[in-house]
């Protein structure tokens, strides 16, 4: 026979080795059964080395008359791994129709598979789509047609768990000259395995069918091309969520996996669809997605734990999650570098900020992020309101721009800001309509100062317990300085306005404040310590304050401020002040109130006060005061809200006093007091005063009706020192008698002490008559006062017991 001139290629040698030797062995085995050898003839097929480094192994091979050939424990090893099989089949039943042509140069074989079963671990086939997933295909039927260098799939069908598979087409088996790598068939199988692995997690009422069509590529690398198609119209469930349709079409060629389209549909309005391109050669990908599934449906088909990702982003989506999004071109190493999309969220949370509706556009090209056309609603109930804005950031440099505008309760948004800002925002409570906000942030270049501003305006506002009809301000951080401008708060006719500029590093503040607000409310805004300054005052009328200057927040406390004040209808302890006004000057550690003026009932007060180191532990003061003819009755009835009072007359007082502001470790502030003064009361009813009632009773014992004598005037020159007030001469003068003597009062134990003598007036008919009656004892009428102001104790001195009926 003439030899053929056709050159034998490695592929032909491979197929000839794969098929020629087995065919010969099959014929011998079949002959043994046919001639009646008892039992099944078993031939072990142990590790015959195949061309291109493949190994084929089977534990036994049988021929069953009328059924065909049965392979048991068939294993095929590839050149990359001689330990883990590429293909492993527990049983493989074949009805062969081959030997149509078997020549030395050309051959052809056609195998028909019946009830084949195969298991394979695809993780060792190739680098693309790394997986250790085991594929178990059973119930295999169909035809395999072999010719030199090619395999034809002729309607091969099989079943994975819950999935039917149909394979058609052809693949070339050759390896190009000089390329030591394996053929591309394994990569094709791995792509299929990944898709089928995802679909296997669905529960179908009727198993879907994946159709795969193979074709040989014409490229130099002989890369196969695979086309995949899935079109399932029927009910299915995935992770407990129901869907009505699944469709997908994809192609794999030249190491590029191209998903032309896919669709997972809950209903006509709820679905996710898109396309994708994965380039294994360049290790990159692109994805286009459109989603109208709600959060539950989206999470059900997500290839990763969507809930964990949302938790990491501090997002919670309860309802709507519509988006159109493009990812890429990105790389496997940095999959999230480029994202573009439009998003619509319903009933979503960022931290505890609730958005009933929110839409935005996003463009991320790392390190640049742009979120724009943000529009939505923030909050719940009557406190919700619109929100809009945009964000531009450079993650590497921190440069960017942020704008947020809206009208909503800040309680719904405070968690989105820093802890320090959140602390101050939570001090506000908005009882009326949602306040209006406008915020800006800008950092234009590296090293440049940051710019930040917030403009806010609200109605029916409550801040630190103080209510306002309306409040507004603008906060700006620029050139490393924080300023508050246009700060206004109004309540009826009351208004407070302020301008504040803080030093870099917040070491101090320049301010300008004007207010006619109720003073305790204003001080409460400053803080609890400021409110303590006025605890002993009752502000019953209007107040007006103006102040500007500089406050030093450091330990140096180098302050510089000036101001003025006017208070109307003010009560301090028992003292009622109709009008109080003056100026204030604080220069470093010296506080001066040089022109204190007060309009008291029927009188006036002038004073000046100087305090050295008012904020330190060693603060000392100097006070000079002059009070002239104050109407005690009017003052005290207003101070005590009583319709009548025993305190009557016109009070005058002069006082020069100095001392410590606070107690020290060794000395109380009362023990530090030192000064002199004079006190006068004219036209009073002194015997009605509770302190003098005991003296009146003693005098009534001496002469009937004597205790009701009118004592109208009182005067005393006094000194203050060593914790006491004392006078060498307390003088009470009336139209019948006068009382005089020394007295003192102790600040520490509140005890009083006085030794007084009663003197008759020198002129008048009544005086002459009393002198005649009291001539035997008039030089002996002396009384002693002890006890406290609340419980005075009067005792007579040097008088016979018979006078008191004892």
C-alpha positions, 0 to 999 in steps of 0.5 A, a space after each residue: 500500500 502506498 504511504 500517504 503524504 499527509 504529515 502526522 501532526 501532534 494532534 493526530 498522534 494525540 487522538 490516535 494514541 487516545 483512541 487507537 489503543 483503547 479501541 484495540 483493547 475494547 475489541 479484545 475485551 469484547 471478543 472475550 465475552 462473546 466467545 463465552 469466557 465466564 463473567 465480565 472480562 476486566 482489563 486494568 488501564 493503568 497510567 498510560 502516558 498520553 501525548 502532551 502530558 495527559 494521563 488517563 486512568 480507569 480501574 476497569 472497562 467492560 463490554 456488555 452485549 447490547 448495552 455498549 461499553 462501561 468505564 468505571 472510575 475513569 480519571 483524566 489528569 492534565 499537564 498542570 496537575 498529576 494529582 488532582 484529576 481534571 475529569 473524574 467519572 464514576 461510570 461512563 456508558 458508551 454505545 460506540 459507532 466508530 471504525 467507519 474509517 481507521 487508517 494510518 493517516 486518517 481516521 474518524 470516530 463517532 461515539 454516542 453516550 448513554 447515561 453517562 456520569 461525570 465529576 470534575 474539579 475545575 480548580 486546576 484547569 486554568 488561572 481564569 475564574 479561580 474556583 474549587 467548585 466540583 461539577 457533577 453532571 449526570 444522565 449524560 446523553 448525546 454524541 461526540 464526533 472525533 476527527 483529527 484535531 477536533 471534537 464535535 459536540 452533537 446535542 450533548 445533554 445532561 443534568 446538574 442539580 436543578 439545571 439541564 445542560 445542552 452542549 453543541 458545537 466544536 472545539 479544536 484540540 491542537 496546541 500552537 507551535 512553541 506554546 507549552 501551555 494547555 489548550 483553552 478548553 478548560 477555561 471554557 468549562 470553568 466559565 460555565 461552572 461559575 454561571 451554573 454555580 450561581 444558578 444552582 442556588 435557585 429553586 425552580 418549579 421546572 429546571 431551566 436549561 443552559 445552552 452552550 454552543 462551542 466553535 473553534 476560533 480562527 486566531 493563532 492561539 486556537 482559542 475556542 469560542 463559547 456562547 451561553 444562553 439561558 431563558 427561563 420563563 417560570 417561577 423560581 426562588 433564590 435565598 427565599 425570594 421569588 422571581 418570575 424570569 431569568 435570562 442571560 446571553 454571554 460569550 467567551 473568546 480570547 480570554 474575554 468573557 462578555 455578558 451581552 445581557 442578563 435579566 432577573 425579574 421579580 415582576 414587570 416593574 421590579 428587575 435587575 438587568 445589565 451587561 458585563 465585560 471581563 478581560 482575563 488577559 488585562 485583568 480588568 472588567 466593566 459592568 453596566 447595571 440597572 436595578 429596580 428591585 427593592 432591597 430584599 430582592 437585590 440582596 437575594 441575588 447579590 453574589 456577596 453579603 450585601 447586608 454586610 457591605 451596607 453595614 460597613 457603609 453605615 447604610 440601611 435600605 428598607 425599601 426602594 433602591 433603584 439605580 443605573 450604574 456603570 463600573 469600570 473599566 476597573 482592574 481586579 486589584 482595584 475593582 471600585 476605582 471607577 463608578 458612574 451612576 444614578 441612584 434613587 433610594 426610598 426609606 433609607 438610613 445613613 447612620 440615623 439620618 432617615 431619607 423617605 426619598 433621595 436621588 443623586 448622581 455619582 461619578 467616582 474616578 479614584 481619587 476623585 469623587 463627585 456626587 451631584 444633583 442630590 435631591 430628596 427629603 430628610 426626616 419624618 413627620 412634620 419635621 421632615 423637609 427637602 435636602 439638596 446639594 453636591 459633593 466633590 472630593 479628592 481622597 488623596 489631598 482632602 481638597 474638595 467642595 460640599 454644598 448642602 441646602 434644605 429645611 429639616 430638623 437637625 435631629 435627623 442629620 446630626 449623626 452625619 457630622 462630627 461628634 463635637 458638632 453633634 454635641 452642640 446641635 443636639 442642644 437645639 429643639 425646634 418646636 415649629 416648622 423645620 428650620 432652613 439650613 445652607 452649608 458650604 465646604 471648600 478646600 481648593 488647593 493643597 496647603 490652602 486654608 479650608 472654608 466652611 459655612 453654615 447658614 441656619 434659620 428657624 422658628 419656635 426654637 428652644 435652646 438650653 431651656 430658652 424659647 425663641 420665636 425665631 433664631 438665625 445665624 451664619 457660621 463661617 470657618 475661613 483663614 483658620 478662623 471661626 466667625 458667627 455673624 448675623 446671630 439673631 434671636 427674637 421673642 416678642 419684643 425681646 431681641 439678642 444680636 451677636 457677632 463673634 470671631 474666634 482666634 485660630 486655635 480657639 484661644 480667644 474671641 472678639 465679640 459684639 453683643 446687644 440684647 434686651 432679653 430677660 437676663 437670666 435666659 441670656 446667661 443660661 445660653 452662655 452656660 450654667 456658671 454664668 447663670 449662677 451670677 444672677 441667682 440672688 436677683 429677680 428680674 421683673 422688668 426689661 433689660 438692655 445690654 451692650 458689650 464688645 471686646 475680647 475674651 481670652 480663653 487661655 489661662 492668662 485670661 487677658 480680657 479686654 471688653 467694654 459694655 453698658 447695661 440698664 435693668 428695670 424693676 430689679 429685686 436683689 434680696 429685699 432691695 427693690 430697684 426701679 432702674 439700674 444702669 452703668 458701664 463695664 470695663 474689663 481690662 486684663 485682670 481688672 473689672 471696673 463698674 465706675 458709674 453704677 446708678 440706681 433709681 430706688 423708690 423715692 431715692 437714688 444710688 450712686 456707686 463704683 466697684 473695682 474687682 482685681 482678678 475677678 476670675 482668680 482665687 485671690 480676687 479682691 474688690 473695692 466698693 464705694 456707695 452712696 444711697 439717699 432717702 430710699 422709701 423703705 415701705 415701697 421697696 420692701 412691699 415690692 420685694 416681698 409682695 406683701 400689701 403692708 410692712 412694718 418697715 417704713 421711713 426714708 433710708 440713707 446709707 454711705 459705705 466704703 468697703 473692701 474684701 475678697 471675692 471668694 473664700 480662701 483656704 485660710 480666710 472666709 470672704 466675710 472675715 476679709 471685709 473691711 470698711 466704714 459707713 453711716 446709716 440713717 432712717 428718717 420718719 420711720 415707725 421703728 418700734 413696729 420693726 420685729 427687731 425692736 418689738 422686744 424693746 417696746 414691750 419692756 418699755 410698756 412695762 415701765 409706763 403703760 402706753 410707753 411702748 407705743 411711743 413714736 421712734 421715727 429716726 435712726 442713725 449709726 456710724 459703723 465700721 466693718 472688720 474681723 467678721 463684724 459690723 459694729 457701731 459706738 453709737 446706735 441712736 434711735 430718736 422719737 418725740 418722747 424718748 431716745 435710745 442710744 448705745 453701742 452695738 455689733 453684728 457677727 457675719 459668722 454666727 449671725 449674732 447681735 449684741 447691744 447695750 442701750 440706754 433710754 433718754 427722755 427728751 429735754 423739752 415739752 409738757 409731756 417730757 416734763 411730766 415723764 421726768 416727774 414720774 420716772 425721776 427715781 429710776 430714769 438713770 437706771 433704764 437700760 436694756 441689753 440686746 442679744 440673740 440673732 436677727 431672726 430671734 432677738 432677745 431683749 432684757 432690762 438691766 438695773 431695774 427693780 423686779 417690782 416694776 415688772 410685777 415680780 
